[in-house]
Structure formats: structure tokens, C-alpha cells
Amino acid sequence: MVLATDNYGRPVRSMRVQVNTTCNFRCFFCHMEGTGTHSEYLSADEIEKVIETASRWGVNKIKFTGGEPTIRRDIVDIVRRTRKHISGNISMTTNGIMLPKIAKDLKAAGLDRVNISLHSIEKEKFEFITGVDGIDQVVEGIRAAHEAGFSPIKVNFVVLKNLNESQIPRMIKLSAEENVILQLIEFETTREMESSEEFQKYHISLERIEEEISAKSFRSEFNDLHHRPKYHLMIDGKEAEVEFVKPMRNYDFCNNCTRIRLTSTGMLKPCLMRSDNYRNIISGIRNGDRNEDLDRIFLASVKDREPYWKKEDELENNSEIFWVSEG
């Protein structure tokens, strides 16, 4: 098997597949995979055909995203179809609400693991962030994921200045108690939006938070994807794992990116932060194009990839961080 590689020597090993753009949450910071919200989505057959194409060129990891993937009635079938072509890891990012109902079916279909979004463990702030009263259901979803046998389970926590960063110690404790990997995610945006009111209000660098957690850890390692650092800590006799996702002005993050995206409208998207280099693969599928023609579209999209943040973009982040330690 030939591994597709871009002009920067980065292999493409994984694909994020956006199965819809609708969601039962309304998180104000959601990047929606860099697309807008609409009612269009690909059929299960069409998604399978794109994944089959990508698999011919070395993609062996799939992550389903949205919107909220679990509100698609055919999501279990989509996972089952994907497993026919992917022997590696198949995962999903979800808010967890539907997992008590369908987690076991997803596992049986071939889903390996889940990322569950939980951006606050305080009721009022959770409702402010998501627009719904659903924190208890998300926690139930985490436990349902365990019961179904997903491993590892990651909890996504976008760190927001003066809103939820003081909850990090409790989130680390939750990591230990619920046996999940806490993924602390930097609030990100494009170059053009860095000066926006929302970004300035909520963005916080994770550097000093990482330094404090690193100092308390007994072991560290790096995720191959984006070279993300992960730390292991002992909390009340139980192990917590904390992974950092720091994309802003981070050349190392982009230089270690090995993924491509498929939008819910059937467009190949080489980079989350760009919307000017889509490749239309769904028209070829609907027109009955040969595999060779679909391969050319896929490989051209891989060649369109380039690091969004480059070395010259790496500036020292001097913004102050306030992290209230507990205990």
C-alpha cells in the first residue's frame, strides 16, 4: 500500500468525517469542522465510498464528527460500513447524550473509542456554554461508554478564560475517578479572527497550565498526531491522564498533522483553518467515476495540504493565565 504524502513530507494516515452539521447542543465556540450549519449530508453509501478511496492510499484511522454524529439514525450502519475498509482505529467525537441508548450498538459495529465533550462541570456554566441543561446526561454517556467497552475514552474540555479554567483541577480529578483521558483544548481561530472580541475574551494560552501539570506528573509522552503532550498524575491514589491540544501559532502542531477532512457536503478539506482549497469528490461518486478518477481527486487534495501555522508564526504568548489551584 502506498501512503499518500503532501509536499511537506507529511503522510495522511487519518480522516475526520463530518456526517452532519446539526447538533442538540449550541456551544458558542464550536468550529463545526470549519463549515457552516446546514441540512445537507452524505448518504451512508457515499461516505463508505470516500472512506474506501482514502483507505487505498494509507488512511487507516477514521474519526466521525458533526454537528453531533449520534443524532443520525444510520450512524451505526455508517460505522459498520467503515469497518469493512479500516482495520485501524475508528472513533467519534460526541456530546454523549445518546450513548446510553446506542453505545453498545456502536461498539458492536466496530467503533473503538469516543471523545466526549464536557466543557464545564458546573451546571450554570455548562448551560451557558452549550445552551442546554444536560450535564447529568453527559456524565451518564461517559459511563455508558465504559459499559460498552470503549477504550480509551477521552473527555474534551475547551479551556475558556474567566469561564471554566478554574475547573481544571476538578476535571483532572474527574479523569482519575472516571478513568478517562482529559483533553485540554486551546480555544482556536484563524489569523483573521485573532483580534475578534470573542477570541480576545475567551482565549487563554495553555503554556503555564501545562508547566504546572508537568511539574506534578510522574510520566509524560507524546501523541503522534500533532505531537500532543500527555501527562500522567496521581490523584487520591488514582491515575489521571491529561493531554494538551495547543494549535494556535504552533508550528510543531501543524508540522505533525496527519489528517484530512471530509465535509458533510462531500468536499475534501485539507485543513480545518482554510476554506479556499476544497476538492469536490462527491460529484465524481454520484457520476459513477472510476476508482482511478476518485484517487486523483483524493491525491490532489493531499497535495493541497500545507501547515497553517509556520515557524515564523510562532510568537511568544505573553497573555496572563489565572488558574486557581485546589488542594
Secondary structure as GFF3:
##gff-version 3
##sequence-region A 1 327
A	DSSP	beta_strand	14	18	.	.	.	ID=ss1
A	DSSP	three_ten_helix	32	34	.	.	.	ID=ss2
A	DSSP	alpha_helix	44	55	.	.	.	ID=ss3
A	DSSP	beta_strand	61	65	.	.	.	ID=ss4
A	DSSP	three_ten_helix	69	71	.	.	.	ID=ss5
A	DSSP	alpha_helix	75	83	.	.	.	ID=ss6
A	DSSP	beta_strand	90	94	.	.	.	ID=ss7
A	DSSP	alpha_helix	99	109	.	.	.	ID=ss8
A	DSSP	beta_strand	113	117	.	.	.	ID=ss9
A	DSSP	alpha_helix	123	130	.	.	.	ID=ss10
A	DSSP	alpha_helix	135	148	.	.	.	ID=ss11
A	DSSP	beta_strand	153	159	.	.	.	ID=ss12
A	DSSP	three_ten_helix	165	167	.	.	.	ID=ss13
A	DSSP	alpha_helix	168	178	.	.	.	ID=ss14
A	DSSP	beta_strand	181	186	.	.	.	ID=ss15
A	DSSP	three_ten_helix	191	193	.	.	.	ID=ss16
A	DSSP	alpha_helix	197	202	.	.	.	ID=ss17
A	DSSP	alpha_helix	207	216	.	.	.	ID=ss18
A	DSSP	beta_strand	219	223	.	.	.	ID=ss19
A	DSSP	three_ten_helix	225	227	.	.	.	ID=ss20
A	DSSP	beta_strand	228	235	.	.	.	ID=ss21
A	DSSP	beta_strand	238	245	.	.	.	ID=ss22
A	DSSP	alpha_helix	251	255	.	.	.	ID=ss23
A	DSSP	beta_strand	259	262	.	.	.	ID=ss24
A	DSSP	beta_strand	267	269	.	.	.	ID=ss25
A	DSSP	beta_strand	279	280	.	.	.	ID=ss26
A	DSSP	alpha_helix	282	286	.	.	.	ID=ss27
A	DSSP	alpha_helix	291	303	.	.	.	ID=ss28
A	DSSP	three_ten_helix	311	313	.	.	.	ID=ss29
###
